[in-house]
Amino acid sequence: MSQVKHYTILMVEDDHDDRHITQAFFAERGYHINVQFLDDSDKVIGFLEDAAMEGILPNLILLDLNLPRKNGFEVLKELKSHSQFHVIPVIIVSGTSYAQEVNECYRLGANSFVQKPFTDLLTQKKIETFVEYWFNVTELPLTQPQPNISL
């Protein structure tokens, strides 16, 4: 019998509607995914430092590009240059997909770039595909400290 895996996503998003849609969709589908929300881009590193001390780092980060104060590019650069947090996959989520922005995100270390859908049906399809890919197809890096077991 296989054990149900539980995952955590940190979503850095200042748009309350986008946060609500995401949270409602995950709850309706019964996914074993805890979505934590942060709307202040200045607090991402501090939030992750606190989570690391508690041993509850997210398995991946959804990062909006258009954030007040620090934009998504700045946050991505911080995350990917951090000695501990650089291994956490970062998926950029943006209302636009200009080639220059997409290229810059990948240059800075983004693991994926997703344009926000504009209809309910597209939103549902993108979230289902996202969950299937990131939680059923790929193997995510370990973000929690593992016990040191010697053989």
PyMOL commands that place a pseudoatom at each C-alpha (Angstrom):
pseudoatom trace, name=CA, resn=MET, resi=1, chain=A, elem=C, hetatm=0, pos=[0.000, 0.000, 0.000]
pseudoatom trace, name=CA, resn=SER, resi=2, chain=A, elem=C, hetatm=0, pos=[1.529, 3.306, -1.022]
pseudoatom trace, name=CA, resn=GLN, resi=3, chain=A, elem=C, hetatm=0, pos=[1.716, 6.248, 1.311]
pseudoatom trace, name=CA, resn=VAL, resi=4, chain=A, elem=C, hetatm=0, pos=[-0.087, 9.448, 0.284]
pseudoatom trace, name=CA, resn=LYS, resi=5, chain=A, elem=C, hetatm=0, pos=[2.432, 12.226, -0.167]
pseudoatom trace, name=CA, resn=HIS, resi=6, chain=A, elem=C, hetatm=0, pos=[1.604, 15.664, 1.126]
pseudoatom trace, name=CA, resn=TYR, resi=7, chain=A, elem=C, hetatm=0, pos=[3.120, 18.669, -0.594]
pseudoatom trace, name=CA, resn=THR, resi=8, chain=A, elem=C, hetatm=0, pos=[3.421, 22.351, 0.180]
pseudoatom trace, name=CA, resn=ILE, resi=9, chain=A, elem=C, hetatm=0, pos=[3.426, 25.219, -2.295]
pseudoatom trace, name=CA, resn=LEU, resi=10, chain=A, elem=C, hetatm=0, pos=[4.365, 28.773, -1.412]
pseudoatom trace, name=CA, resn=MET, resi=11, chain=A, elem=C, hetatm=0, pos=[2.440, 31.141, -3.682]
pseudoatom trace, name=CA, resn=VAL, resi=12, chain=A, elem=C, hetatm=0, pos=[3.835, 34.675, -3.767]
pseudoatom trace, name=CA, resn=GLU, resi=13, chain=A, elem=C, hetatm=0, pos=[0.894, 36.583, -5.197]
pseudoatom trace, name=CA, resn=ASP, resi=14, chain=A, elem=C, hetatm=0, pos=[-0.590, 39.971, -4.312]
pseudoatom trace, name=CA, resn=ASP, resi=15, chain=A, elem=C, hetatm=0, pos=[-3.846, 39.524, -6.287]
pseudoatom trace, name=CA, resn=HIS, resi=16, chain=A, elem=C, hetatm=0, pos=[-6.503, 38.298, -3.843]
pseudoatom trace, name=CA, resn=ASP, resi=17, chain=A, elem=C, hetatm=0, pos=[-8.705, 36.923, -6.661]
pseudoatom trace, name=CA, resn=ASP, resi=18, chain=A, elem=C, hetatm=0, pos=[-5.861, 34.767, -8.031]
pseudoatom trace, name=CA, resn=ARG, resi=19, chain=A, elem=C, hetatm=0, pos=[-5.122, 33.492, -4.536]
pseudoatom trace, name=CA, resn=HIS, resi=20, chain=A, elem=C, hetatm=0, pos=[-8.788, 32.682, -3.906]
pseudoatom trace, name=CA, resn=ILE, resi=21, chain=A, elem=C, hetatm=0, pos=[-9.180, 30.865, -7.250]
pseudoatom trace, name=CA, resn=THR, resi=22, chain=A, elem=C, hetatm=0, pos=[-6.077, 28.777, -6.586]
pseudoatom trace, name=CA, resn=GLN, resi=23, chain=A, elem=C, hetatm=0, pos=[-7.053, 27.916, -3.027]
pseudoatom trace, name=CA, resn=ALA, resi=24, chain=A, elem=C, hetatm=0, pos=[-10.634, 27.023, -4.009]
pseudoatom trace, name=CA, resn=PHE, resi=25, chain=A, elem=C, hetatm=0, pos=[-9.506, 24.827, -6.884]
pseudoatom trace, name=CA, resn=PHE, resi=26, chain=A, elem=C, hetatm=0, pos=[-7.042, 22.850, -4.767]
pseudoatom trace, name=CA, resn=ALA, resi=27, chain=A, elem=C, hetatm=0, pos=[-9.659, 22.391, -2.019]
pseudoatom trace, name=CA, resn=GLU, resi=28, chain=A, elem=C, hetatm=0, pos=[-12.398, 21.296, -4.460]
pseudoatom trace, name=CA, resn=ARG, resi=29, chain=A, elem=C, hetatm=0, pos=[-10.150, 18.668, -6.039]
pseudoatom trace, name=CA, resn=GLY, resi=30, chain=A, elem=C, hetatm=0, pos=[-9.056, 17.243, -2.693]
pseudoatom trace, name=CA, resn=TYR, resi=31, chain=A, elem=C, hetatm=0, pos=[-5.379, 17.480, -3.568]
pseudoatom trace, name=CA, resn=HIS, resi=32, chain=A, elem=C, hetatm=0, pos=[-2.998, 16.705, -0.713]
pseudoatom trace, name=CA, resn=ILE, resi=33, chain=A, elem=C, hetatm=0, pos=[-1.308, 20.038, -1.307]
pseudoatom trace, name=CA, resn=ASN, resi=34, chain=A, elem=C, hetatm=0, pos=[-1.055, 22.781, 1.278]
pseudoatom trace, name=CA, resn=VAL, resi=35, chain=A, elem=C, hetatm=0, pos=[-0.910, 26.179, -0.416]
pseudoatom trace, name=CA, resn=GLN, resi=36, chain=A, elem=C, hetatm=0, pos=[0.638, 28.936, 1.673]
pseudoatom trace, name=CA, resn=PHE, resi=37, chain=A, elem=C, hetatm=0, pos=[0.208, 32.494, 0.478]
pseudoatom trace, name=CA, resn=LEU, resi=38, chain=A, elem=C, hetatm=0, pos=[2.496, 35.459, 0.800]
pseudoatom trace, name=CA, resn=ASP, resi=39, chain=A, elem=C, hetatm=0, pos=[1.577, 38.824, -0.683]
pseudoatom trace, name=CA, resn=ASP, resi=40, chain=A, elem=C, hetatm=0, pos=[4.656, 40.778, 0.388]
pseudoatom trace, name=CA, resn=SER, resi=41, chain=A, elem=C, hetatm=0, pos=[7.637, 40.168, -1.884]
pseudoatom trace, name=CA, resn=ASP, resi=42, chain=A, elem=C, hetatm=0, pos=[9.980, 41.737, 0.684]
pseudoatom trace, name=CA, resn=LYS, resi=43, chain=A, elem=C, hetatm=0, pos=[9.216, 38.912, 3.120]
pseudoatom trace, name=CA, resn=VAL, resi=44, chain=A, elem=C, hetatm=0, pos=[9.911, 35.835, 0.965]
pseudoatom trace, name=CA, resn=ILE, resi=45, chain=A, elem=C, hetatm=0, pos=[13.423, 35.083, 2.241]
pseudoatom trace, name=CA, resn=GLY, resi=46, chain=A, elem=C, hetatm=0, pos=[12.415, 35.723, 5.873]
pseudoatom trace, name=CA, resn=PHE, resi=47, chain=A, elem=C, hetatm=0, pos=[9.376, 33.485, 5.449]
pseudoatom trace, name=CA, resn=LEU, resi=48, chain=A, elem=C, hetatm=0, pos=[11.554, 30.681, 4.047]
pseudoatom trace, name=CA, resn=GLU, resi=49, chain=A, elem=C, hetatm=0, pos=[14.163, 31.125, 6.799]
pseudoatom trace, name=CA, resn=ASP, resi=50, chain=A, elem=C, hetatm=0, pos=[11.414, 30.712, 9.407]
pseudoatom trace, name=CA, resn=ALA, resi=51, chain=A, elem=C, hetatm=0, pos=[10.000, 27.700, 7.533]
pseudoatom trace, name=CA, resn=ALA, resi=52, chain=A, elem=C, hetatm=0, pos=[13.473, 26.125, 7.358]
pseudoatom trace, name=CA, resn=MET, resi=53, chain=A, elem=C, hetatm=0, pos=[13.940, 26.499, 11.116]
pseudoatom trace, name=CA, resn=GLU, resi=54, chain=A, elem=C, hetatm=0, pos=[10.596, 24.723, 11.601]
pseudoatom trace, name=CA, resn=GLY, resi=55, chain=A, elem=C, hetatm=0, pos=[11.520, 22.060, 9.035]
pseudoatom trace, name=CA, resn=ILE, resi=56, chain=A, elem=C, hetatm=0, pos=[8.595, 22.893, 6.751]
pseudoatom trace, name=CA, resn=LEU, resi=57, chain=A, elem=C, hetatm=0, pos=[10.050, 24.376, 3.567]
pseudoatom trace, name=CA, resn=PRO, resi=58, chain=A, elem=C, hetatm=0, pos=[7.720, 24.334, 0.561]
pseudoatom trace, name=CA, resn=ASN, resi=59, chain=A, elem=C, hetatm=0, pos=[8.251, 21.767, -2.182]
pseudoatom trace, name=CA, resn=LEU, resi=60, chain=A, elem=C, hetatm=0, pos=[7.959, 24.501, -4.781]
pseudoatom trace, name=CA, resn=ILE, resi=61, chain=A, elem=C, hetatm=0, pos=[7.245, 28.196, -5.173]
pseudoatom trace, name=CA, resn=LEU, resi=62, chain=A, elem=C, hetatm=0, pos=[4.738, 29.896, -7.457]
pseudoatom trace, name=CA, resn=LEU, resi=63, chain=A, elem=C, hetatm=0, pos=[5.996, 33.430, -8.033]
pseudoatom trace, name=CA, resn=ASP, resi=64, chain=A, elem=C, hetatm=0, pos=[4.054, 36.258, -9.659]
pseudoatom trace, name=CA, resn=LEU, resi=65, chain=A, elem=C, hetatm=0, pos=[6.197, 38.629, -11.724]
pseudoatom trace, name=CA, resn=ASN, resi=66, chain=A, elem=C, hetatm=0, pos=[4.210, 41.795, -11.095]
pseudoatom trace, name=CA, resn=LEU, resi=67, chain=A, elem=C, hetatm=0, pos=[4.541, 42.388, -7.382]
pseudoatom trace, name=CA, resn=PRO, resi=68, chain=A, elem=C, hetatm=0, pos=[4.700, 45.670, -5.476]
pseudoatom trace, name=CA, resn=ARG, resi=69, chain=A, elem=C, hetatm=0, pos=[8.026, 46.676, -3.936]
pseudoatom trace, name=CA, resn=LYS, resi=70, chain=A, elem=C, hetatm=0, pos=[10.325, 43.878, -5.188]
pseudoatom trace, name=CA, resn=ASN, resi=71, chain=A, elem=C, hetatm=0, pos=[9.207, 42.481, -8.518]
pseudoatom trace, name=CA, resn=GLY, resi=72, chain=A, elem=C, hetatm=0, pos=[9.300, 38.787, -9.352]
pseudoatom trace, name=CA, resn=PHE, resi=73, chain=A, elem=C, hetatm=0, pos=[12.649, 39.096, -11.162]
pseudoatom trace, name=CA, resn=GLU, resi=74, chain=A, elem=C, hetatm=0, pos=[14.303, 40.434, -8.010]
pseudoatom trace, name=CA, resn=VAL, resi=75, chain=A, elem=C, hetatm=0, pos=[12.741, 37.753, -5.804]
pseudoatom trace, name=CA, resn=LEU, resi=76, chain=A, elem=C, hetatm=0, pos=[13.744, 35.018, -8.272]
pseudoatom trace, name=CA, resn=LYS, resi=77, chain=A, elem=C, hetatm=0, pos=[17.329, 36.285, -8.336]
pseudoatom trace, name=CA, resn=GLU, resi=78, chain=A, elem=C, hetatm=0, pos=[17.417, 36.266, -4.516]
pseudoatom trace, name=CA, resn=LEU, resi=79, chain=A, elem=C, hetatm=0, pos=[16.001, 32.749, -4.313]
pseudoatom trace, name=CA, resn=LYS, resi=80, chain=A, elem=C, hetatm=0, pos=[18.324, 31.251, -6.898]
pseudoatom trace, name=CA, resn=SER, resi=81, chain=A, elem=C, hetatm=0, pos=[21.415, 32.834, -5.333]
pseudoatom trace, name=CA, resn=HIS, resi=82, chain=A, elem=C, hetatm=0, pos=[20.525, 31.690, -1.804]
pseudoatom trace, name=CA, resn=SER, resi=83, chain=A, elem=C, hetatm=0, pos=[22.699, 28.864, -0.462]
pseudoatom trace, name=CA, resn=GLN, resi=84, chain=A, elem=C, hetatm=0, pos=[19.747, 26.841, 0.848]
pseudoatom trace, name=CA, resn=PHE, resi=85, chain=A, elem=C, hetatm=0, pos=[16.696, 27.914, -1.144]
pseudoatom trace, name=CA, resn=HIS, resi=86, chain=A, elem=C, hetatm=0, pos=[18.162, 27.716, -4.661]
pseudoatom trace, name=CA, resn=VAL, resi=87, chain=A, elem=C, hetatm=0, pos=[17.100, 24.054, -4.948]
pseudoatom trace, name=CA, resn=ILE, resi=88, chain=A, elem=C, hetatm=0, pos=[13.394, 24.802, -4.485]
pseudoatom trace, name=CA, resn=PRO, resi=89, chain=A, elem=C, hetatm=0, pos=[11.740, 24.826, -7.931]
pseudoatom trace, name=CA, resn=VAL, resi=90, chain=A, elem=C, hetatm=0, pos=[10.322, 28.249, -8.813]
pseudoatom trace, name=CA, resn=ILE, resi=91, chain=A, elem=C, hetatm=0, pos=[7.474, 28.500, -11.280]
pseudoatom trace, name=CA, resn=ILE, resi=92, chain=A, elem=C, hetatm=0, pos=[6.844, 31.994, -12.606]
pseudoatom trace, name=CA, resn=VAL, resi=93, chain=A, elem=C, hetatm=0, pos=[3.200, 32.931, -13.063]
pseudoatom trace, name=CA, resn=SER, resi=94, chain=A, elem=C, hetatm=0, pos=[2.418, 36.044, -15.070]
pseudoatom trace, name=CA, resn=GLY, resi=95, chain=A, elem=C, hetatm=0, pos=[-0.481, 37.684, -16.862]
pseudoatom trace, name=CA, resn=THR, resi=96, chain=A, elem=C, hetatm=0, pos=[1.802, 38.275, -19.837]
pseudoatom trace, name=CA, resn=SER, resi=97, chain=A, elem=C, hetatm=0, pos=[4.321, 36.134, -21.661]
pseudoatom trace, name=CA, resn=TYR, resi=98, chain=A, elem=C, hetatm=0, pos=[6.569, 38.568, -23.474]
pseudoatom trace, name=CA, resn=ALA, resi=99, chain=A, elem=C, hetatm=0, pos=[9.576, 36.717, -24.899]
pseudoatom trace, name=CA, resn=GLN, resi=100, chain=A, elem=C, hetatm=0, pos=[12.022, 39.055, -23.148]
pseudoatom trace, name=CA, resn=GLU, resi=101, chain=A, elem=C, hetatm=0, pos=[10.392, 38.413, -19.750]
pseudoatom trace, name=CA, resn=VAL, resi=102, chain=A, elem=C, hetatm=0, pos=[10.243, 34.645, -20.302]
pseudoatom trace, name=CA, resn=ASN, resi=103, chain=A, elem=C, hetatm=0, pos=[13.899, 34.518, -21.362]
pseudoatom trace, name=CA, resn=GLU, resi=104, chain=A, elem=C, hetatm=0, pos=[15.002, 36.649, -18.412]
pseudoatom trace, name=CA, resn=CYS, resi=105, chain=A, elem=C, hetatm=0, pos=[13.158, 34.388, -15.959]
pseudoatom trace, name=CA, resn=TYR, resi=106, chain=A, elem=C, hetatm=0, pos=[14.864, 31.293, -17.329]
pseudoatom trace, name=CA, resn=ARG, resi=107, chain=A, elem=C, hetatm=0, pos=[18.213, 33.090, -17.340]
pseudoatom trace, name=CA, resn=LEU, resi=108, chain=A, elem=C, hetatm=0, pos=[17.714, 33.864, -13.641]
pseudoatom trace, name=CA, resn=GLY, resi=109, chain=A, elem=C, hetatm=0, pos=[16.958, 30.215, -12.863]
pseudoatom trace, name=CA, resn=ALA, resi=110, chain=A, elem=C, hetatm=0, pos=[13.183, 29.789, -13.136]
pseudoatom trace, name=CA, resn=ASN, resi=111, chain=A, elem=C, hetatm=0, pos=[12.137, 26.168, -13.498]
pseudoatom trace, name=CA, resn=SER, resi=112, chain=A, elem=C, hetatm=0, pos=[9.020, 26.973, -15.488]
pseudoatom trace, name=CA, resn=PHE, resi=113, chain=A, elem=C, hetatm=0, pos=[7.002, 29.934, -16.785]
pseudoatom trace, name=CA, resn=VAL, resi=114, chain=A, elem=C, hetatm=0, pos=[3.194, 29.807, -16.897]
pseudoatom trace, name=CA, resn=GLN, resi=115, chain=A, elem=C, hetatm=0, pos=[0.975, 32.510, -18.333]
pseudoatom trace, name=CA, resn=LYS, resi=116, chain=A, elem=C, hetatm=0, pos=[-2.122, 33.102, -16.206]
pseudoatom trace, name=CA, resn=PRO, resi=117, chain=A, elem=C, hetatm=0, pos=[-5.192, 31.855, -18.050]
pseudoatom trace, name=CA, resn=PHE, resi=118, chain=A, elem=C, hetatm=0, pos=[-8.110, 34.165, -18.767]
pseudoatom trace, name=CA, resn=THR, resi=119, chain=A, elem=C, hetatm=0, pos=[-11.041, 31.745, -18.557]
pseudoatom trace, name=CA, resn=ASP, resi=120, chain=A, elem=C, hetatm=0, pos=[-12.285, 29.334, -15.904]
pseudoatom trace, name=CA, resn=LEU, resi=121, chain=A, elem=C, hetatm=0, pos=[-11.862, 26.358, -18.232]
pseudoatom trace, name=CA, resn=LEU, resi=122, chain=A, elem=C, hetatm=0, pos=[-8.248, 27.275, -19.071]
pseudoatom trace, name=CA, resn=THR, resi=123, chain=A, elem=C, hetatm=0, pos=[-7.532, 27.886, -15.383]
pseudoatom trace, name=CA, resn=GLN, resi=124, chain=A, elem=C, hetatm=0, pos=[-8.847, 24.430, -14.506]
pseudoatom trace, name=CA, resn=LYS, resi=125, chain=A, elem=C, hetatm=0, pos=[-6.846, 22.779, -17.299]
pseudoatom trace, name=CA, resn=LYS, resi=126, chain=A, elem=C, hetatm=0, pos=[-3.599, 24.589, -16.423]
pseudoatom trace, name=CA, resn=ILE, resi=127, chain=A, elem=C, hetatm=0, pos=[-3.874, 23.762, -12.716]
pseudoatom trace, name=CA, resn=GLU, resi=128, chain=A, elem=C, hetatm=0, pos=[-4.658, 20.099, -13.435]
pseudoatom trace, name=CA, resn=THR, resi=129, chain=A, elem=C, hetatm=0, pos=[-1.677, 19.887, -15.810]
pseudoatom trace, name=CA, resn=PHE, resi=130, chain=A, elem=C, hetatm=0, pos=[0.536, 21.709, -13.302]
pseudoatom trace, name=CA, resn=VAL, resi=131, chain=A, elem=C, hetatm=0, pos=[-0.385, 19.291, -10.497]
pseudoatom trace, name=CA, resn=GLU, resi=132, chain=A, elem=C, hetatm=0, pos=[0.049, 16.239, -12.721]
pseudoatom trace, name=CA, resn=TYR, resi=133, chain=A, elem=C, hetatm=0, pos=[3.467, 17.359, -13.926]
pseudoatom trace, name=CA, resn=TRP, resi=134, chain=A, elem=C, hetatm=0, pos=[5.005, 18.681, -10.704]
pseudoatom trace, name=CA, resn=PHE, resi=135, chain=A, elem=C, hetatm=0, pos=[3.563, 16.123, -8.275]
pseudoatom trace, name=CA, resn=ASN, resi=136, chain=A, elem=C, hetatm=0, pos=[3.092, 12.947, -10.335]
pseudoatom trace, name=CA, resn=VAL, resi=137, chain=A, elem=C, hetatm=0, pos=[5.634, 13.091, -13.168]
pseudoatom trace, name=CA, resn=THR, resi=138, chain=A, elem=C, hetatm=0, pos=[8.705, 14.808, -11.718]
pseudoatom trace, name=CA, resn=GLU, resi=139, chain=A, elem=C, hetatm=0, pos=[10.776, 13.995, -8.693]
pseudoatom trace, name=CA, resn=LEU, resi=140, chain=A, elem=C, hetatm=0, pos=[11.064, 17.084, -6.520]
pseudoatom trace, name=CA, resn=PRO, resi=141, chain=A, elem=C, hetatm=0, pos=[14.253, 17.831, -4.587]
pseudoatom trace, name=CA, resn=LEU, resi=142, chain=A, elem=C, hetatm=0, pos=[14.243, 17.214, -0.860]
pseudoatom trace, name=CA, resn=THR, resi=143, chain=A, elem=C, hetatm=0, pos=[13.686, 20.540, 0.857]
pseudoatom trace, name=CA, resn=GLN, resi=144, chain=A, elem=C, hetatm=0, pos=[13.480, 19.184, 4.391]
pseudoatom trace, name=CA, resn=PRO, resi=145, chain=A, elem=C, hetatm=0, pos=[16.459, 18.032, 6.425]
pseudoatom trace, name=CA, resn=GLN, resi=146, chain=A, elem=C, hetatm=0, pos=[16.796, 14.269, 6.232]
pseudoatom trace, name=CA, resn=PRO, resi=147, chain=A, elem=C, hetatm=0, pos=[18.085, 12.099, 9.055]
pseudoatom trace, name=CA, resn=ASN, resi=148, chain=A, elem=C, hetatm=0, pos=[21.705, 11.061, 8.642]
pseudoatom trace, name=CA, resn=ILE, resi=149, chain=A, elem=C, hetatm=0, pos=[21.532, 7.282, 8.359]
pseudoatom trace, name=CA, resn=SER, resi=150, chain=A, elem=C, hetatm=0, pos=[24.773, 5.341, 8.146]
pseudoatom trace, name=CA, resn=LEU, resi=151, chain=A, elem=C, hetatm=0, pos=[24.855, 1.755, 6.943]
for i in range(1, 151): cmd.bond("trace and resi %d" % i, "trace and resi %d" % (i + 1))
show_as sticks, trace
zoom trace
